[in-house]
Amino acid sequence: QERAVQLESQLEEDRFKLKDLQTKLNVQDENFKLKESGQEEANQKIQDLQSELENLKIQLEKEKFQLEDQLEKEKSHLSKQVEISKASLQQRSDQLEKANKEMQDLQNKIVQLENSQSSKNE
């Protein structure tokens, strides 16, 4: 009987220890779940940031290509403007050269006429 009481007491003590261990295990399990949940949130944030970064890279590439395209168009436009200006300047230069030649011819004729008039007067 004493042995039965002793076993009963031991059984009660073991039950108490088992409950205590079960409580500790439940607390550890909850902590693990919280940590795991926090890790999942962190992983999700990392994925969201990586996705956002990728979108920004794509947007930046598009803007880069647009700016390069715009630059090429402006270069082409300016190049055409330069060619037009060169042609216009060449045309003006040719006109001035022609006018100078005509003026020189007229001056030569004047000198010839003056010489001719001068020799007739003599």
Residue frames relative to the residue before (quaternion, step in Angstrom):
aa qw qx qy qz dx dy dz
Q 1.0000 0.0000 0.0000 0.0000 0.00 0.00 0.00
E 0.6384 0.5052 -0.3253 0.4810 3.56 0.94 -0.83
R 0.6234 0.5306 -0.3245 0.4739 3.51 1.06 -0.79
A 0.6395 0.5177 -0.3226 0.4680 3.62 0.99 -0.78
V 0.6468 0.4974 -0.3164 0.4839 3.60 0.97 -0.83
Q 0.6456 0.5179 -0.3186 0.4620 3.55 0.97 -0.86
L 0.6619 0.4899 -0.3018 0.4805 3.59 0.97 -0.87
E 0.6223 0.5315 -0.3336 0.4679 3.55 1.05 -0.81
S 0.6538 0.5044 -0.3026 0.4759 3.59 0.93 -0.89
Q 0.6487 0.5084 -0.3089 0.4746 3.57 0.98 -0.90
L 0.6365 0.5305 -0.3122 0.4647 3.58 1.02 -0.87
E 0.6499 0.5088 -0.3076 0.4734 3.59 0.97 -0.86
E 0.6498 0.5103 -0.3029 0.4749 3.57 0.98 -0.86
D 0.6550 0.5057 -0.3044 0.4718 3.58 0.98 -0.85
R 0.6249 0.5312 -0.3325 0.4657 3.57 1.06 -0.80
F 0.6423 0.5174 -0.3149 0.4698 3.58 0.99 -0.88
K 0.6557 0.5010 -0.3060 0.4748 3.59 0.94 -0.91
L 0.6396 0.5298 -0.3159 0.4588 3.56 1.01 -0.88
K 0.6498 0.5017 -0.3155 0.4760 3.60 0.95 -0.86
D 0.6383 0.5278 -0.3150 0.4634 3.57 0.97 -0.90
L 0.6677 0.4887 -0.2936 0.4787 3.58 0.93 -0.94
Q 0.6323 0.5289 -0.3275 0.4618 3.58 1.02 -0.82
T 0.6416 0.5129 -0.3169 0.4742 3.59 0.99 -0.83
K 0.6568 0.5035 -0.3094 0.4685 3.57 0.91 -0.92
L 0.6477 0.5199 -0.3111 0.4619 3.55 0.99 -0.87
N 0.6405 0.5202 -0.3169 0.4676 3.59 1.00 -0.83
V 0.6445 0.5108 -0.3146 0.4741 3.59 1.00 -0.85
Q 0.6569 0.4985 -0.3094 0.4735 3.59 0.93 -0.89
D 0.6345 0.5328 -0.3209 0.4589 3.56 1.03 -0.85
E 0.6513 0.5042 -0.3061 0.4775 3.59 0.96 -0.86
N 0.6448 0.5158 -0.3158 0.4674 3.58 0.94 -0.89
F 0.6476 0.5139 -0.3172 0.4646 3.56 0.97 -0.89
K 0.6504 0.5138 -0.3144 0.4627 3.57 0.96 -0.90
L 0.6424 0.5161 -0.3221 0.4661 3.59 0.99 -0.81
K 0.6564 0.4992 -0.3060 0.4757 3.56 0.94 -0.91
E 0.6527 0.5130 -0.3086 0.4643 3.55 0.95 -0.91
S 0.6454 0.5136 -0.3092 0.4733 3.55 1.00 -0.87
G 0.6455 0.5112 -0.3111 0.4746 3.57 1.00 -0.85
Q 0.6427 0.5148 -0.3183 0.4697 3.56 1.03 -0.79
E 0.6327 0.5205 -0.3297 0.4692 3.58 1.02 -0.79
E 0.6396 0.5143 -0.3243 0.4704 3.58 0.98 -0.82
A 0.6541 0.5088 -0.3107 0.4655 3.55 0.94 -0.89
N 0.6480 0.5118 -0.3145 0.4683 3.57 0.97 -0.87
Q 0.6466 0.5153 -0.3192 0.4632 3.58 0.99 -0.84
K 0.6407 0.5140 -0.3225 0.4704 3.58 0.98 -0.84
I 0.6370 0.5199 -0.3266 0.4661 3.57 0.98 -0.85
Q 0.6563 0.4995 -0.3128 0.4712 3.59 0.92 -0.87
D 0.6428 0.5214 -0.3235 0.4586 3.60 0.95 -0.85
L 0.6731 0.4892 -0.2948 0.4698 3.58 0.94 -0.91
Q 0.6391 0.5143 -0.3304 0.4667 3.58 1.01 -0.76
S 0.6398 0.5195 -0.3136 0.4717 3.56 1.02 -0.82
E 0.6494 0.5095 -0.3071 0.4737 3.57 0.98 -0.88
L 0.6374 0.5260 -0.3155 0.4664 3.57 1.00 -0.85
E 0.6474 0.5156 -0.3105 0.4676 3.57 0.96 -0.88
N 0.6480 0.5099 -0.3138 0.4707 3.59 0.98 -0.84
L 0.6485 0.5114 -0.3164 0.4667 3.58 1.00 -0.81
K 0.6239 0.5327 -0.3349 0.4635 3.58 1.03 -0.77
I 0.6520 0.5105 -0.3069 0.4691 3.57 0.95 -0.92
Q 0.6555 0.5083 -0.3054 0.4676 3.57 0.93 -0.93
L 0.6494 0.5213 -0.3094 0.4591 3.57 0.97 -0.87
E 0.6366 0.5195 -0.3229 0.4697 3.59 1.00 -0.82
K 0.6409 0.5204 -0.3253 0.4611 3.60 0.95 -0.89
E 0.6705 0.4944 -0.2971 0.4665 3.57 0.90 -0.95
K 0.6181 0.5442 -0.3380 0.4555 3.57 1.05 -0.78
F 0.6791 0.4806 -0.2942 0.4705 3.58 0.87 -0.94
Q 0.6294 0.5277 -0.3362 0.4608 3.59 1.02 -0.77
L 0.6764 0.4877 -0.2953 0.4663 3.57 0.92 -0.90
E 0.6377 0.5141 -0.3313 0.4684 3.58 1.00 -0.77
D 0.6425 0.5205 -0.3123 0.4677 3.56 1.01 -0.85
Q 0.6502 0.5094 -0.3049 0.4741 3.56 0.96 -0.92
L 0.6419 0.5252 -0.3199 0.4581 3.58 0.97 -0.85
E 0.6530 0.5083 -0.3142 0.4652 3.59 0.93 -0.87
K 0.6431 0.5164 -0.3226 0.4644 3.59 0.98 -0.83
E 0.6687 0.4922 -0.3020 0.4684 3.57 0.94 -0.89
K 0.6196 0.5300 -0.3414 0.4676 3.59 1.02 -0.77
S 0.6575 0.5128 -0.3025 0.4617 3.55 0.92 -0.95
H 0.6508 0.5143 -0.3096 0.4648 3.58 0.94 -0.92
L 0.6797 0.4841 -0.2926 0.4669 3.58 0.88 -0.96
S 0.6194 0.5425 -0.3388 0.4553 3.57 1.03 -0.76
K 0.6474 0.5034 -0.3120 0.4797 3.59 0.99 -0.84
Q 0.6401 0.5258 -0.3226 0.4580 3.58 0.99 -0.86
V 0.6367 0.5210 -0.3221 0.4684 3.58 1.01 -0.84
E 0.6541 0.5108 -0.3154 0.4603 3.60 0.94 -0.88
I 0.6399 0.5149 -0.3199 0.4723 3.58 1.00 -0.84
S 0.6621 0.5010 -0.3042 0.4670 3.58 0.93 -0.91
K 0.6364 0.5219 -0.3329 0.4603 3.60 0.96 -0.80
A 0.6587 0.5067 -0.3091 0.4624 3.56 0.91 -0.93
S 0.6496 0.5184 -0.3119 0.4604 3.57 0.97 -0.87
L 0.6631 0.4972 -0.3004 0.4721 3.58 0.96 -0.89
Q 0.6355 0.5210 -0.3298 0.4647 3.58 1.00 -0.77
Q 0.6385 0.5224 -0.3206 0.4653 3.56 1.00 -0.84
R 0.6596 0.4934 -0.3081 0.4761 3.59 0.93 -0.85
S 0.6338 0.5315 -0.3252 0.4583 3.56 1.00 -0.84
D 0.6502 0.5125 -0.3083 0.4687 3.56 0.98 -0.89
Q 0.6453 0.5214 -0.3176 0.4593 3.59 0.99 -0.83
L 0.6563 0.5038 -0.3087 0.4692 3.57 0.98 -0.88
E 0.6371 0.5252 -0.3256 0.4607 3.56 0.98 -0.85
K 0.6514 0.5075 -0.3066 0.4734 3.58 0.97 -0.90
A 0.6580 0.5042 -0.3114 0.4646 3.59 0.94 -0.89
N 0.6387 0.5209 -0.3239 0.4646 3.61 1.00 -0.81
K 0.6496 0.5118 -0.3170 0.4644 3.56 0.99 -0.85
E 0.6471 0.5119 -0.3176 0.4673 3.58 0.97 -0.87
M 0.6443 0.5151 -0.3175 0.4677 3.57 1.01 -0.87
Q 0.6438 0.5119 -0.3191 0.4709 3.61 0.98 -0.83
D 0.6380 0.5206 -0.3246 0.4654 3.59 0.96 -0.84
L 0.6614 0.5028 -0.3084 0.4633 3.57 0.97 -0.89
Q 0.6407 0.5152 -0.3271 0.4659 3.58 0.99 -0.79
N 0.6364 0.5175 -0.3250 0.4707 3.59 1.03 -0.79
K 0.6433 0.5122 -0.3228 0.4686 3.60 0.98 -0.79
I 0.6268 0.5314 -0.3344 0.4615 3.57 1.01 -0.84
V 0.6596 0.4986 -0.3114 0.4684 3.56 0.88 -0.92
Q 0.6447 0.5133 -0.3200 0.4674 3.61 0.98 -0.83
L 0.6621 0.4958 -0.3090 0.4694 3.58 0.92 -0.87
E 0.6475 0.5095 -0.3250 0.4642 3.58 0.95 -0.81
N 0.6533 0.4984 -0.3131 0.4762 3.57 0.99 -0.84
S 0.6505 0.5120 -0.3118 0.4663 3.53 0.96 -0.87
Q 0.6566 0.5006 -0.3011 0.4770 3.60 0.95 -0.84
S 0.6519 0.5196 -0.3043 0.4610 3.52 1.00 -0.87
S 0.6871 0.4535 -0.3047 0.4790 3.63 0.89 -0.77
K 0.6082 0.5277 -0.3690 0.4642 3.66 1.09 -0.48
N 0.6505 0.5237 -0.3126 0.4526 3.56 1.05 -0.76
E 0.6497 0.5008 -0.3280 0.4685 3.56 1.07 -0.52
